[in-house]
Amino acid sequence: MPAARSELLPRVSADVAYSRRSFHSFIITDNQARDPSQYDAWMINAPSDSRLPGGGDYPITLYTPTAAAAAIPAQNYITWETDFGPARTSYWQGVDFTINARVRQGLTLQFGTNTGRKIDDTCATVVKIDSPDPRDCRLTPPYQTTVRGLASYTIPRVDVLTSATLPAFAGTHFKLAGAKHRRPAAP
């Protein structure tokens, strides 16, 4: 994890760090009573809409179990995902920025932000496990930003430490292509 720390002013510092966390050893549940050949494919057309890729109006293939396959009870087997092919690509990456200030007379302030996202790609094995449907095998959500902060103060005459925190919360989603963003709904 590359990181850098620098003193901005006396008693004030900034930290910047890049993180990447990889995830491995996934297990899956395979219904051994069903395989990809036991699905019927059918198509629908996406509506024409400028918000859809290419403006919409393209075919979407959907899969449903055949009547014979639907009548067979499930025989679930839990195993390693790599029994069906290469391991999935799954990782989180992001950038963390924090400012720390140790102000005089026992006051400490901290503010930080983190922007990152998780990538999950199961395209190499998803069509080999039960359903032949490859849709959503690569999940690439937008970058998400969280904000956090804290303040603490020691009351000198009674030597009591008081503090307040602003916990991390779901922030604004950014797209790298531009300044488009959306604010989350209020809880």
Beta strands, then each sheet from edge to edge (+ up, - down):
strand 1: 3-9
strand 2: 12-22
strand 3: 27-31
strand 4: 39-45
strand 5: 59-65
strand 6: 76-80
strand 7: 89-103
strand 8: 107-121
strand 9: 138-139
strand 10: 143-155
strand 11: 160-174
strand 12: 181-182
sheet 1: 1+ 2- 7+ 8- 9+
sheet 2: 1+ 2- 7+ 8- 10+ 11- 12+
sheet 3: 3+ 6-
sheet 4: 4+ 5-
end
